Amino acid sequence: MANEDLGKTLRRLRRLASLTQEELAERSGMSVDVIRQLEQGRKRSARLPTLHALANGLGVELTTLLGDPPAVAATGENDGPRFVAVRRAVMPALWGPPPEPPGRDFSLDRLREQIADGWTQYHSAEFDTVMKALPDLIADARSATVSGEEAERRGGFAALGKALQLAGHVAVRMGKTDLALIGLERAMDAARQSSDPLLVPMIVNSTAWTYQRQGRLEDALSIALRVADGMREEGRTDTADGLKVWGALTMSAATSAARSGDYERAAAMMETAEKEAARVPKLPDGGDHRMVSVFSPSSVRIERVRLAVQYGHPQDALALAKGMRLSKDTPPSWRTWLLLDVARAHTDTGDAAGAVKTLESLRRVAPTWMQHHTLAVAIVRDLWALPNHPPGLRPLAEFLGVCG
């Protein structure tokens, strides 16, 4: 990978982790000289195995080290007018006028449907479409919270919590994690006044993910485990939706444990999650899957593949992925991660042809996500640097702008 910002990002993440260059070298298994050359800009490129090792040593996702988050536009502008409007919706002007009750033509059911559509668009990487819709969704939900009927007010708070949660996810994808946490904190306040008992734990899961993106692994692990355990104790895993939320929290905790170096604990959590995921189809269904956490046998297996690749077990990852049949409700974003991780595994094992074949599948099923992911670019750059290019690589390199 060639990236002018790689050295700056590496130095910033190392300092955030309170590590010296020598300590990062020991934790990652890399030489101090390589780290020093990257940070000083004397070395501007690093292959994926080196980047994997450095990310693991820092306790962050590989994509955090690679640079721009997936939602940043090709122009590099991630704070344009539409995102400014989202920021204003999440954080209205202080001492501004309070929201007014909705008009006679307002429909809470229609608002819920629009928010659900927003989540579908988010998982399909249609970030510009989501950002365009979010300010109105948040404003309409705020209006519903001051409706005359208590049931509609509580439903309005549920809609507001879900819309602010969506805004938080978009902010993370834009690299604005502090704004994401503000949005999620306000989503939590709305959720506590809502009619949805699962909304608070779902927002906690989003918060844990945001902490992971900030390198706050202990905080992410702690809140995910505490809330997941609380759901068990309160008997909230007896429905499909409740079990999905519990499962998403458990997988999030496992990811934090793995990035903290406790792979055995992470593996045990994932094993428990996979057993529990088999119960989902047998339990009472709550309704719109778009508004509930992603958790199924497919999602657990996808996460297991991701952890296997990230922590140096590419053969295990390929074995886990072989013959997988994804459930119909698996979002495009999760399918993207699976194919990217399988491509990474093929690259790590020296199977360039297998990596290209997997990336070709990704381009067919999720071209927008592929273009947004810096990891896809990094894999293709590694393959492009090989002396012999496998068939099909050039079209992928041209699609991602890797070759001149």
C-alpha positions as CSV (number, residue, x, y, z in Angstrom):
1,M,0.0,0.0,0.0
2,A,1.2,3.5,-0.9
3,N,-0.4,6.2,1.3
4,E,1.0,9.6,2.0
5,D,-0.8,9.7,5.3
6,L,0.2,6.3,6.5
7,G,3.1,7.5,8.6
8,K,1.1,10.3,10.2
9,T,-1.8,7.8,11.0
10,L,0.7,5.3,12.4
11,R,2.3,7.9,14.7
12,R,-1.1,9.2,15.9
13,L,-2.5,5.8,16.7
14,R,0.8,4.8,18.4
15,R,0.6,7.9,20.6
16,L,-3.1,7.3,21.4
17,A,-2.1,3.8,22.5
18,S,0.7,5.3,24.7
19,L,3.3,3.1,23.0
20,T,6.9,4.0,22.2
21,Q,8.2,2.9,18.8
22,E,10.1,0.1,20.6
23,E,7.0,-1.1,22.4
24,L,4.9,-1.2,19.2
25,A,7.7,-3.1,17.5
26,E,7.7,-5.7,20.3
27,R,3.8,-6.0,20.2
28,S,3.6,-6.2,16.4
29,G,6.7,-8.3,15.7
30,M,8.0,-5.6,13.3
31,S,11.4,-3.9,13.4
32,V,11.8,-0.5,15.1
33,D,13.5,0.6,11.9
34,V,10.4,-0.1,9.7
35,I,8.2,1.8,12.2
36,R,10.6,4.7,12.3
37,Q,10.9,4.9,8.5
38,L,7.1,4.8,8.0
39,E,6.5,7.5,10.6
40,Q,9.2,9.8,9.2
41,G,7.9,9.4,5.7
42,R,11.1,7.8,4.5
43,K,9.1,4.6,3.7
44,R,5.7,5.3,2.1
45,S,4.6,1.8,1.4
46,A,3.9,-1.3,3.3
47,R,2.4,-4.7,2.3
48,L,-0.6,-6.1,3.9
49,P,1.2,-8.5,6.3
50,T,3.1,-5.6,7.7
51,L,-0.1,-3.5,8.0
52,H,-1.9,-6.4,9.7
53,A,0.9,-6.8,12.2
54,L,1.0,-3.1,13.0
55,A,-2.8,-2.9,13.4
56,N,-2.8,-5.9,15.7
57,G,0.0,-4.3,17.8
58,L,-2.0,-1.1,18.0
59,G,-5.3,-2.9,18.8
60,V,-7.2,-1.3,15.9
61,E,-9.0,-2.4,12.8
62,L,-6.8,-2.6,9.7
63,T,-9.1,0.0,8.0
64,T,-8.3,2.4,10.8
65,L,-4.6,2.3,9.8
66,L,-5.3,2.3,6.1
67,G,-6.7,5.8,6.1
68,D,-10.0,7.3,4.9
69,P,-13.0,5.7,6.4
70,P,-15.4,4.0,3.9
71,A,-17.9,6.9,3.6
72,V,-15.4,9.6,2.6
73,A,-16.1,10.7,-1.0
74,A,-13.5,10.3,-3.7
75,T,-12.9,14.0,-3.6
76,G,-11.7,13.6,0.0
77,E,-14.4,16.0,1.3
78,N,-16.2,14.4,4.2
79,D,-17.6,17.6,5.7
80,G,-19.6,19.0,2.9
81,P,-23.0,20.8,3.0
82,R,-25.0,17.5,3.5
83,F,-22.9,16.4,6.4
84,V,-23.1,19.9,7.9
85,A,-26.9,19.5,7.8
86,V,-26.6,16.1,9.6
87,R,-24.4,17.7,12.2
88,R,-26.9,20.5,12.7
89,A,-29.8,17.9,13.0
90,V,-27.9,15.9,15.6
91,M,-26.8,19.1,17.6
92,P,-29.5,21.8,17.1
93,A,-28.5,25.3,17.9
94,L,-28.4,26.0,21.7
95,W,-31.4,27.9,23.0
96,G,-33.2,27.4,19.7
97,P,-37.0,27.1,19.5
98,P,-38.4,23.8,20.8
99,P,-39.9,21.3,18.3
100,E,-43.5,21.8,17.3
101,P,-46.1,19.0,17.3
102,P,-46.5,17.3,13.9
103,G,-49.2,18.3,11.5
104,R,-52.4,16.4,10.8
105,D,-50.9,14.5,7.9
106,F,-48.1,13.1,10.0
107,S,-47.9,9.3,10.2
108,L,-45.6,7.6,12.7
109,D,-45.8,4.4,10.8
110,R,-44.6,6.1,7.7
111,L,-41.7,7.7,9.6
112,R,-40.7,4.3,10.9
113,E,-40.7,3.0,7.4
114,Q,-38.5,5.9,6.2
115,I,-36.0,5.3,9.0
116,A,-35.9,1.6,8.1
117,D,-35.3,2.5,4.5
118,G,-32.4,4.7,5.7
119,W,-30.8,1.7,7.5
120,T,-31.2,-0.4,4.3
121,Q,-29.5,2.4,2.3
122,Y,-26.7,2.7,4.9
123,H,-25.9,-1.1,4.7
124,S,-25.8,-0.7,0.9
125,A,-23.2,2.1,1.2
126,E,-25.7,4.8,-0.2
127,F,-24.3,7.3,2.3
128,D,-25.1,10.4,0.3
129,T,-28.8,9.3,0.1
130,V,-28.9,8.7,3.8
131,M,-27.3,12.0,4.6
132,K,-29.8,13.8,2.4
133,A,-32.7,12.2,4.3
134,L,-31.4,12.3,7.9
135,P,-32.1,15.9,8.8
136,D,-35.8,15.6,7.9
137,L,-36.1,12.2,9.6
138,I,-34.6,13.6,12.8
139,A,-36.7,16.7,12.7
140,D,-39.9,14.7,12.1
141,A,-39.1,12.3,15.0
142,R,-38.4,15.3,17.3
143,S,-41.8,16.7,16.4
144,A,-43.5,13.3,17.3
145,T,-41.9,13.5,20.8
146,V,-44.2,16.5,21.6
147,S,-47.4,15.0,20.2
148,G,-50.5,15.2,22.3
149,E,-50.9,11.4,22.7
150,E,-48.6,9.6,25.1
151,A,-48.4,6.5,22.9
152,E,-47.3,8.6,19.9
153,R,-44.8,10.5,22.0
154,R,-43.2,7.3,23.2
155,G,-43.2,6.0,19.6
156,G,-41.7,9.4,18.6
157,F,-38.9,8.9,21.1
158,A,-38.2,5.4,19.6
159,A,-38.1,6.9,16.1
160,L,-35.8,9.7,17.3
161,G,-33.5,7.2,19.0
162,K,-33.3,5.0,15.9
163,A,-32.7,8.1,13.6
164,L,-29.9,9.4,15.8
165,Q,-28.4,6.0,16.0
166,L,-28.3,6.0,12.2
167,A,-26.7,9.4,12.2
168,G,-24.1,8.1,14.6
169,H,-23.2,5.2,12.3
170,V,-22.9,7.6,9.4
171,A,-20.6,9.9,11.5
172,V,-18.3,6.9,12.2
173,R,-18.1,6.1,8.5
174,M,-17.2,9.8,7.9
175,G,-14.4,9.5,10.5
176,K,-16.2,11.8,13.0
177,T,-16.3,9.5,16.0
178,D,-16.7,12.3,18.5
179,L,-19.8,13.5,16.8
180,A,-21.0,9.9,16.6
181,L,-20.8,9.6,20.4
182,I,-22.7,12.8,20.9
183,G,-25.4,11.5,18.5
184,L,-25.5,8.1,20.3
185,E,-25.7,9.8,23.7
186,R,-28.7,11.7,22.6
187,A,-30.1,8.6,21.0
188,M,-29.8,6.9,24.4
189,D,-31.7,9.7,26.1
190,A,-34.5,9.3,23.5
191,A,-34.5,5.5,23.8
192,R,-35.0,5.6,27.6
193,Q,-38.2,7.6,27.0
194,S,-39.4,5.3,24.2
195,S,-41.7,2.3,23.8
196,D,-38.9,0.0,22.6
197,P,-37.2,-2.0,25.4
198,L,-34.5,-3.2,23.0
199,L,-33.4,0.2,21.7
200,V,-31.1,1.0,24.6
201,P,-29.0,-2.1,24.2
202,M,-28.9,-1.6,20.4
203,I,-27.5,1.9,20.9
204,V,-25.0,0.5,23.5
205,N,-23.8,-1.8,20.8
206,S,-23.3,1.1,18.4
207,T,-21.4,2.9,21.1
208,A,-19.2,-0.1,21.7
209,W,-18.4,-0.1,18.0
210,T,-17.5,3.6,18.1
211,Y,-15.2,3.0,21.1
212,Q,-13.5,0.3,19.1
213,R,-12.9,2.7,16.2
214,Q,-11.3,5.1,18.8
215,G,-9.1,2.3,20.2
216,R,-11.0,2.3,23.5
217,L,-11.1,-1.4,23.6
218,E,-11.5,-1.9,27.4
219,D,-14.5,0.5,27.4
220,A,-16.0,-1.2,24.3
221,L,-15.7,-4.7,25.9
222,S,-17.0,-3.6,29.3
223,I,-20.2,-1.9,28.1
224,A,-21.0,-4.7,25.6
225,L,-20.6,-7.5,28.2
226,R,-22.5,-5.6,30.9
227,V,-25.5,-4.9,28.8
228,A,-25.5,-8.4,27.2
229,D,-25.4,-10.0,30.7
230,G,-28.2,-7.7,31.8
231,M,-30.4,-8.8,28.9
232,R,-29.9,-12.4,29.9
233,E,-30.8,-11.7,33.5
234,E,-33.9,-9.8,32.5
235,G,-35.1,-12.6,30.2
236,R,-34.9,-10.5,27.0
237,T,-33.4,-13.3,24.9
238,D,-36.6,-15.3,24.5
239,T,-37.7,-13.5,21.3
240,A,-35.8,-13.4,18.0
241,D,-35.3,-9.7,18.2
242,G,-34.0,-9.9,21.8
243,L,-31.6,-12.7,20.9
244,K,-30.3,-10.7,17.9
245,V,-29.5,-7.7,20.1
246,W,-27.8,-9.9,22.7
247,G,-25.9,-11.7,20.0
248,A,-24.7,-8.5,18.4
249,L,-23.4,-7.3,21.8
250,T,-21.6,-10.6,22.4
251,M,-19.9,-10.5,19.0
252,S,-18.9,-6.9,19.6
253,A,-17.4,-8.0,23.0
254,A,-15.5,-10.8,21.3
255,T,-14.0,-8.5,18.7
256,S,-12.8,-6.1,21.5
257,A,-11.3,-9.0,23.4
258,A,-9.5,-10.3,20.3
259,R,-8.1,-6.8,19.5
260,S,-6.9,-6.6,23.1
261,G,-4.9,-9.8,22.6
262,D,-7.2,-12.2,24.5
263,Y,-7.9,-14.5,21.6
264,E,-9.0,-17.5,23.7
265,R,-11.7,-15.4,25.4
266,A,-12.8,-14.1,22.0
267,A,-13.0,-17.6,20.6
268,A,-15.1,-18.8,23.5
269,M,-17.6,-15.8,23.1
270,M,-17.9,-16.5,19.4
271,E,-18.5,-20.2,20.0
272,T,-21.3,-19.3,22.4
273,A,-22.7,-16.8,19.9
274,E,-22.8,-19.3,17.1
275,K,-24.7,-21.9,19.2
276,E,-27.2,-19.2,20.3
277,A,-27.6,-17.9,16.7
278,A,-29.2,-21.3,15.7
279,R,-32.1,-20.5,18.0
280,V,-33.1,-17.3,16.2
281,P,-35.3,-18.9,13.5
282,K,-37.1,-20.9,16.2
283,L,-38.2,-17.9,18.3
284,P,-41.2,-15.5,17.9
285,D,-40.4,-12.9,15.2
286,G,-40.7,-9.2,16.1
287,G,-41.3,-7.7,12.6
288,D,-39.0,-5.4,10.6
289,H,-35.5,-6.9,10.5
290,R,-34.1,-3.6,9.2
291,M,-34.5,-2.0,12.6
292,V,-32.9,-4.7,14.7
293,S,-29.2,-5.7,15.2
294,V,-27.7,-8.0,12.7
295,F,-27.3,-11.5,14.2
296,S,-27.7,-14.9,12.6
297,P,-25.6,-18.0,11.9
298,S,-24.3,-16.2,8.8
299,S,-23.2,-13.1,10.7
300,V,-21.4,-15.1,13.4
301,R,-19.5,-17.1,10.8
302,I,-18.6,-13.9,8.9
303,E,-17.2,-12.4,12.2
304,R,-15.2,-15.6,12.9
305,V,-13.7,-15.4,9.4
306,R,-12.8,-11.8,10.0
307,L,-11.0,-12.5,13.3
308,A,-9.2,-15.5,11.8
309,V,-7.8,-13.4,9.1
310,Q,-6.9,-10.4,11.3
311,Y,-5.0,-12.5,13.8
312,G,-2.9,-14.5,11.3
313,H,-4.9,-17.7,10.6
314,P,-5.8,-17.4,6.9
315,Q,-6.2,-21.1,6.4
316,D,-8.7,-21.3,9.2
317,A,-10.5,-18.3,7.7
318,L,-10.8,-20.0,4.3
319,A,-12.0,-23.2,5.9
320,L,-14.7,-21.3,7.9
321,A,-15.8,-19.5,4.7
322,K,-15.9,-22.6,2.5
323,G,-19.4,-23.5,1.4
324,M,-21.1,-20.7,3.4
325,R,-24.7,-20.0,2.6
326,L,-25.6,-16.5,3.7
327,S,-29.1,-15.9,5.0
328,K,-31.3,-13.7,2.9
329,D,-31.3,-10.9,5.5
330,T,-27.5,-10.6,5.5
331,P,-26.9,-6.9,4.6
332,P,-24.6,-6.0,1.7
333,S,-22.1,-4.5,4.2
334,W,-21.6,-7.8,5.9
335,R,-21.3,-9.7,2.5
336,T,-18.7,-7.1,1.6
337,W,-16.6,-7.8,4.7
338,L,-16.8,-11.6,4.1
339,L,-15.5,-11.3,0.6
340,L,-12.8,-8.8,1.5
341,D,-11.6,-11.1,4.3
342,V,-11.6,-14.1,2.0
343,A,-9.6,-12.1,-0.5
344,R,-7.2,-11.1,2.3
345,A,-6.8,-14.8,3.3
346,H,-6.1,-15.8,-0.3
347,T,-3.5,-13.0,-0.5
348,D,-1.9,-14.1,2.8
349,T,-1.6,-17.7,1.6
350,G,-0.1,-16.6,-1.8
351,D,-3.1,-17.5,-3.8
352,A,-3.3,-14.4,-6.0
353,A,-5.8,-16.1,-8.4
354,G,-8.1,-16.9,-5.6
355,A,-8.0,-13.4,-4.3
356,V,-8.8,-12.0,-7.7
357,K,-11.7,-14.4,-8.1
358,T,-13.1,-13.3,-4.8
359,L,-12.7,-9.6,-5.6
360,E,-14.5,-10.1,-8.9
361,S,-17.4,-11.6,-6.9
362,L,-17.4,-8.6,-4.6
363,R,-17.5,-6.2,-7.6
364,R,-20.6,-8.0,-8.9
365,V,-22.5,-8.1,-5.6
366,A,-21.5,-4.8,-3.9
367,P,-19.6,-2.5,-6.3
368,T,-20.4,0.6,-4.3
369,W,-19.0,-0.8,-1.1
370,M,-15.9,-2.1,-2.9
371,Q,-15.1,1.4,-4.1
372,H,-15.6,2.9,-0.6
373,H,-13.3,0.4,1.1
374,T,-9.6,1.3,1.4
375,L,-9.0,-2.4,2.3
376,A,-10.1,-3.4,-1.2
377,V,-7.6,-0.9,-2.7
378,A,-4.8,-2.2,-0.4
379,I,-5.4,-5.8,-1.5
380,V,-5.4,-4.9,-5.2
381,R,-2.3,-2.8,-4.8
382,D,-0.5,-5.8,-3.2
383,L,-1.6,-8.0,-6.0
384,W,-0.6,-5.3,-8.6
385,A,2.9,-5.3,-7.1
386,L,3.4,-9.0,-8.0
387,P,5.7,-9.7,-10.9
388,N,3.0,-11.9,-12.6
389,H,-0.5,-10.5,-12.7
390,P,-3.3,-13.1,-12.4
391,P,-6.1,-13.0,-15.0
392,G,-8.7,-10.5,-14.2
393,L,-6.6,-8.2,-12.0
394,R,-6.3,-5.3,-14.5
395,P,-10.0,-4.6,-14.6
396,L,-10.1,-4.5,-10.8
397,A,-7.1,-2.3,-10.7
398,E,-8.7,0.1,-13.2
399,F,-12.0,0.0,-11.3
400,L,-10.3,1.1,-8.1
401,G,-7.8,3.5,-9.7
402,V,-4.8,1.5,-8.7
403,C,-3.0,1.4,-12.1
404,G,-2.3,4.4,-14.2
